[in-house]
Amino acid sequence: MTLKKLDNGIFIDTAKIDKMKCLDGIIFDCDGVLIDVSNSYDLAIKKTTDFMVKEFAAINQSNIVSTQMINGFKATGGFNDEVDVTYAIILSIIAAKKLKKPFSEFIFDVIKNSDQSGIKSVEKYLDILKVDLFEIRKKLAYPGPRYTNILSTIFDEIFYGTKLFYKLYKKKPNFFNEKGLIENDIVLVKKQLVDLLKKKFGNKLAIVSGRGVISAGYSLKELFDEFDLKNSKFLEDEPREFAKPNPQSLISSIKGLGSTCTLFVGDSTEDFMMAKKSDEMGNKTIFCGIYGTSNEPETKRKLFEKNNVEIVLETIDLIPKTLNLVGA
């Protein structure tokens, strides 16, 4: 690995520069890239967990979930879905209580034993510990159909808020009739950046995100239509088997754009794995990892470096400068 700092916030694998010169399309992940979700999705995980363990397991503890715990699960490559993270944490809280272990320590044992299989790896590890979680797993019945599963719907009530929840589910929320945490989304992408990228890539700009289309469009507003939405993928609206890091959505977007060499910009291990698999399957794909939106940016940068990521940037605003530096 020859990752080299070319400028402030710009790190490049110099051995891959020739490959980068062929770029003719760009695809973005949404959360942590186009949108800062630290006070929306991440907070929804924390609030949903507090509510669920109180209502379904009689554990009355608040603010039990830390950002470090959330990041820990996401770094394994199997937890792109925030409800999956929530489910894993709920099981871990109840397991820690049954095992009479401090949750703040036990949760990191669970994370250490989690992998790309996501919640299956968590369930497997807790089964190995012989902790009885039959009752809570039966109550949650997760994963299940999004529009009927209790955990998914409560998470969406908290995240979307009354108006958007009704638009999504065609019914009023049962537990939280208030403003959704989606209102805390901070849009990071600017029209100026989009215009610069369109000069380089034409209309070959798309999104492949774990979000649903309603959520992405609501937060990005008028900028949403700047992307090729026909060839974008919003995985919350797709069958679960297409979730990241399955590369099929990315490959479909690449082929729809007609891109022969694509830059995929993401902020997670799953995003990197998608890009790598896409490239291995014959679709020239270069991954660009964004680390500055993380609550632990230096940890995220080092994680990308460890995974041999080709381009690592502090912010998406550095993309045009980076392309100029590598002669793309």
C-alpha positions as CSV (number, residue, x, y, z in Angstrom):
1,M,0.0,0.0,0.0
2,T,1.4,3.4,-1.0
3,L,-1.1,5.8,0.5
4,K,0.4,9.2,0.3
5,K,-0.8,12.6,1.6
6,L,-0.9,14.8,-1.5
7,D,-2.5,17.8,0.3
8,N,-4.5,18.7,3.4
9,G,-7.2,16.0,3.8
10,I,-6.2,14.2,0.6
11,F,-4.6,10.8,0.7
12,I,-4.0,8.8,-2.5
13,D,-2.7,5.3,-3.3
14,T,-0.1,6.5,-5.7
15,A,0.2,3.1,-7.3
16,K,-3.3,3.4,-8.6
17,I,-3.1,6.9,-10.1
18,D,-3.0,5.6,-13.7
19,K,-6.2,3.7,-13.0
20,M,-7.8,6.9,-11.7
21,K,-7.2,8.8,-14.9
22,C,-10.0,6.8,-16.7
23,L,-12.8,8.0,-14.4
24,D,-16.0,9.0,-16.3
25,G,-18.7,8.6,-13.7
26,I,-19.3,9.2,-10.0
27,I,-21.8,7.6,-7.6
28,F,-22.3,8.7,-4.0
29,D,-23.5,7.0,-0.8
30,C,-25.8,9.4,1.1
31,D,-25.4,9.2,4.9
32,G,-22.1,10.5,6.1
33,V,-21.2,11.6,2.6
34,L,-24.0,13.9,1.1
35,I,-25.7,14.3,4.5
36,D,-24.4,14.5,8.1
37,V,-26.6,12.0,10.1
38,S,-24.9,12.2,13.5
39,N,-27.9,13.9,15.0
40,S,-30.5,12.1,13.0
41,Y,-29.9,8.4,12.2
42,D,-27.4,7.9,15.0
43,L,-29.7,9.7,17.5
44,A,-32.6,7.6,16.3
45,I,-30.6,4.4,17.1
46,K,-30.0,5.7,20.7
47,K,-33.6,6.8,21.3
48,T,-35.2,3.7,19.8
49,T,-32.9,1.5,21.9
50,D,-33.8,3.4,25.1
51,F,-37.5,3.1,24.3
52,M,-37.5,-0.6,23.3
53,V,-35.5,-2.0,26.3
54,K,-37.8,0.0,28.6
55,E,-41.1,-1.1,27.0
56,F,-40.1,-4.7,26.0
57,A,-37.5,-5.7,28.6
58,A,-38.3,-3.5,31.7
59,I,-34.8,-2.0,31.6
60,N,-35.2,1.7,32.4
61,Q,-31.8,3.2,31.4
62,S,-31.4,6.2,29.2
63,N,-28.4,7.3,27.1
64,I,-26.9,3.9,27.4
65,V,-25.8,3.8,23.7
66,S,-22.6,5.6,22.7
67,T,-21.5,6.7,19.2
68,Q,-18.4,4.5,19.7
69,M,-20.7,1.5,20.0
70,I,-22.6,2.4,16.8
71,N,-19.3,3.0,14.9
72,G,-18.0,-0.3,16.2
73,F,-20.8,-2.3,14.7
74,K,-20.6,-0.4,11.4
75,A,-16.9,-1.0,11.1
76,T,-17.5,-4.7,10.9
77,G,-19.0,-4.4,7.4
78,G,-22.3,-6.0,8.3
79,F,-24.4,-3.2,9.7
80,N,-25.3,-0.6,7.0
81,D,-28.9,-0.7,8.2
82,E,-29.4,1.4,11.3
83,V,-32.3,-0.8,12.5
84,D,-29.9,-3.8,12.4
85,V,-27.5,-1.8,14.7
86,T,-30.4,-1.0,17.0
87,Y,-31.5,-4.7,17.1
88,A,-27.9,-5.8,17.9
89,I,-27.6,-3.3,20.7
90,I,-31.0,-4.3,22.2
91,L,-30.0,-8.0,22.3
92,S,-26.6,-7.1,23.8
93,I,-28.2,-4.9,26.6
94,I,-30.6,-7.7,27.6
95,A,-27.8,-10.4,27.3
96,A,-25.5,-8.3,29.5
97,K,-28.2,-8.0,32.2
98,K,-28.9,-11.8,32.1
99,L,-25.2,-12.6,32.3
100,K,-24.7,-10.0,35.0
101,K,-22.0,-8.3,33.0
102,P,-21.4,-4.5,32.6
103,F,-23.0,-3.5,29.3
104,S,-20.4,-0.9,28.6
105,E,-17.8,-3.6,28.4
106,F,-19.9,-6.5,27.2
107,I,-21.0,-4.7,24.1
108,F,-17.5,-4.5,22.7
109,D,-17.1,-8.2,23.2
110,V,-20.2,-8.6,21.0
111,I,-18.7,-6.1,18.4
112,K,-15.4,-8.0,18.4
113,N,-17.3,-11.2,17.5
114,S,-19.4,-9.6,14.8
115,D,-18.6,-9.8,11.1
116,Q,-20.0,-9.2,7.6
117,S,-23.0,-11.4,8.3
118,G,-24.3,-8.6,10.6
119,I,-27.1,-9.5,13.0
120,K,-26.6,-13.2,12.3
121,S,-23.1,-13.0,13.8
122,V,-24.5,-11.3,16.9
123,E,-27.2,-13.9,17.4
124,K,-24.6,-16.7,16.9
125,Y,-22.2,-15.2,19.4
126,L,-24.9,-14.8,22.0
127,D,-26.1,-18.3,21.4
128,I,-22.6,-19.5,22.0
129,L,-22.7,-17.8,25.4
130,K,-25.9,-19.7,26.1
131,V,-27.9,-16.6,27.1
132,D,-31.7,-17.1,26.8
133,L,-33.0,-14.4,24.5
134,F,-36.0,-16.3,23.2
135,E,-38.6,-14.0,24.6
136,I,-37.2,-10.7,23.3
137,R,-36.4,-12.2,19.9
138,K,-39.9,-13.5,19.6
139,K,-41.3,-10.0,20.6
140,L,-39.2,-8.2,18.1
141,A,-39.5,-10.8,15.3
142,Y,-36.7,-9.0,13.5
143,P,-36.0,-8.8,10.7
144,G,-39.5,-8.9,9.3
145,P,-41.7,-7.0,6.9
146,R,-40.8,-3.3,7.3
147,Y,-44.4,-2.1,7.5
148,T,-45.4,-4.5,10.2
149,N,-42.3,-5.2,12.2
150,I,-42.5,-3.5,15.6
151,L,-38.8,-2.5,15.8
152,S,-38.7,-1.1,12.3
153,T,-41.9,0.9,12.7
154,I,-40.9,2.5,16.0
155,F,-37.5,3.4,14.6
156,D,-39.3,5.0,11.6
157,E,-41.7,6.9,13.9
158,I,-38.8,8.4,15.7
159,F,-36.7,9.1,12.6
160,Y,-39.4,10.3,10.1
161,G,-41.8,12.1,12.3
162,T,-45.6,12.2,12.0
163,K,-46.0,13.6,8.5
164,L,-43.3,11.6,6.7
165,F,-44.2,8.4,8.6
166,Y,-47.8,8.8,7.3
167,K,-46.5,9.3,3.8
168,L,-44.4,6.1,4.1
169,Y,-46.8,3.8,6.0
170,K,-50.2,5.4,5.0
171,K,-51.1,5.4,8.7
172,K,-50.5,7.5,11.8
173,P,-47.7,6.6,14.2
174,N,-48.7,4.7,17.4
175,F,-46.0,5.8,19.8
176,F,-44.3,9.1,18.7
177,N,-46.5,11.9,17.4
178,E,-43.8,14.6,17.0
179,K,-41.2,16.1,14.8
180,G,-38.8,13.5,13.3
181,L,-35.1,13.4,13.8
182,I,-34.7,13.5,10.0
183,E,-35.1,17.3,10.5
184,N,-31.6,17.2,12.1
185,D,-30.0,16.1,8.9
186,I,-27.3,18.5,7.7
187,V,-26.8,18.6,3.9
188,L,-23.1,18.5,3.1
189,V,-23.2,18.6,-0.7
190,K,-23.5,22.0,-2.3
191,K,-24.8,23.1,-5.8
192,Q,-21.3,24.5,-6.6
193,L,-19.8,21.0,-6.1
194,V,-22.5,19.3,-8.2
195,D,-21.9,21.8,-11.0
196,L,-18.1,21.2,-11.0
197,L,-18.7,17.4,-11.1
198,K,-21.1,17.7,-13.9
199,K,-18.5,19.6,-15.9
200,K,-16.2,16.5,-15.4
201,F,-18.7,13.7,-15.6
202,G,-21.7,15.1,-17.6
203,N,-24.9,13.6,-16.2
204,K,-23.1,10.5,-14.9
205,L,-23.9,11.4,-11.2
206,A,-25.9,9.0,-9.2
207,I,-26.7,7.8,-5.6
208,V,-26.5,4.3,-4.1
209,S,-27.7,4.6,-0.6
210,G,-29.1,2.5,2.2
211,R,-31.8,5.2,2.6
212,G,-35.2,5.1,1.1
213,V,-36.1,7.4,-1.8
214,I,-38.5,9.5,0.3
215,S,-35.9,10.1,3.0
216,A,-33.2,11.0,0.6
217,G,-35.4,13.3,-1.4
218,Y,-36.8,15.0,1.7
219,S,-33.3,15.9,3.0
220,L,-31.5,16.8,-0.2
221,K,-34.5,18.8,-1.5
222,E,-33.8,20.6,-4.8
223,L,-30.3,19.0,-5.0
224,F,-31.9,15.6,-5.3
225,D,-32.9,16.2,-8.9
226,E,-29.3,17.0,-9.8
227,F,-28.5,13.3,-9.7
228,D,-29.6,10.6,-12.3
229,L,-32.4,9.2,-10.1
230,K,-33.4,6.7,-12.8
231,N,-30.0,5.0,-12.3
232,S,-29.8,5.6,-8.5
233,K,-30.6,2.9,-5.9
234,F,-32.3,3.4,-2.5
235,L,-31.9,0.2,-0.7
236,E,-34.4,0.7,2.1
237,D,-37.0,0.3,-0.6
238,E,-35.4,-2.9,-2.0
239,P,-35.5,-6.5,-0.8
240,R,-33.2,-7.2,2.1
241,E,-30.9,-9.4,0.1
242,F,-29.7,-6.4,-1.9
243,A,-28.5,-4.5,1.2
244,K,-24.9,-3.4,1.3
245,P,-22.3,-4.9,0.8
246,N,-24.1,-6.8,-1.9
247,P,-22.6,-5.1,-5.0
248,Q,-25.6,-5.6,-7.3
249,S,-27.1,-2.2,-6.7
250,L,-23.9,-0.5,-7.4
251,I,-23.2,-2.5,-10.6
252,S,-26.8,-1.8,-11.8
253,S,-26.2,1.9,-11.3
254,I,-22.8,1.8,-13.0
255,K,-24.3,0.0,-16.1
256,G,-27.3,2.4,-16.1
257,L,-25.0,5.4,-16.2
258,G,-22.9,3.8,-19.0
259,S,-19.8,4.5,-16.9
260,T,-16.6,2.6,-17.9
261,C,-14.6,3.6,-14.8
262,T,-16.6,4.8,-11.8
263,L,-15.7,6.6,-8.6
264,F,-17.8,5.4,-5.7
265,V,-17.8,7.8,-2.8
266,G,-18.7,6.4,0.6
267,D,-17.9,6.5,4.3
268,S,-18.3,2.9,5.5
269,T,-16.7,-0.5,5.4
270,E,-19.8,-1.8,3.5
271,D,-19.3,0.9,0.8
272,F,-15.7,-0.1,0.4
273,M,-16.6,-3.8,0.1
274,M,-19.3,-3.0,-2.5
275,A,-16.8,-1.1,-4.6
276,K,-14.2,-3.8,-4.3
277,K,-16.6,-6.5,-5.3
278,S,-17.9,-4.4,-8.2
279,D,-14.3,-3.9,-9.4
280,E,-13.5,-7.7,-9.0
281,M,-16.6,-8.5,-11.1
282,G,-15.2,-6.6,-14.1
283,N,-16.7,-3.1,-13.5
284,K,-13.8,-0.7,-13.1
285,T,-14.6,0.9,-9.7
286,I,-12.4,3.1,-7.5
287,F,-13.5,3.7,-3.9
288,C,-13.2,7.1,-2.3
289,G,-13.5,7.0,1.5
290,I,-14.8,10.1,3.3
291,Y,-13.6,10.3,6.9
292,G,-14.2,13.8,8.1
293,T,-17.9,13.3,8.9
294,S,-17.1,10.6,11.5
295,N,-17.2,11.4,15.2
296,E,-13.8,9.7,15.2
297,P,-12.3,11.0,12.0
298,E,-8.7,9.8,12.6
299,T,-10.0,6.3,13.5
300,K,-12.0,6.2,10.3
301,R,-9.1,7.4,8.2
302,K,-6.8,4.7,9.6
303,L,-9.5,2.1,9.0
304,F,-9.6,3.1,5.3
305,E,-5.8,3.0,5.2
306,K,-5.8,-0.5,6.7
307,N,-8.3,-1.7,4.1
308,N,-6.1,-0.3,1.2
309,V,-8.6,2.2,0.0
310,E,-7.4,4.0,-3.1
311,I,-8.6,7.6,-2.2
312,V,-9.2,8.9,1.3
313,L,-10.6,12.4,1.7
314,E,-11.7,14.5,4.6
315,T,-14.7,16.0,2.8
316,I,-16.5,15.6,-0.5
317,D,-15.5,19.2,-1.3
318,L,-12.0,17.9,-2.0
319,I,-13.1,15.7,-4.9
320,P,-12.5,18.2,-7.7
321,K,-9.0,19.1,-6.4
322,T,-8.2,15.4,-6.0
323,L,-9.2,14.7,-9.6
324,N,-6.9,17.5,-10.7
325,L,-4.0,16.2,-8.7
326,V,-4.2,12.7,-10.2
327,G,-4.8,14.1,-13.7
328,A,-8.3,12.5,-14.0
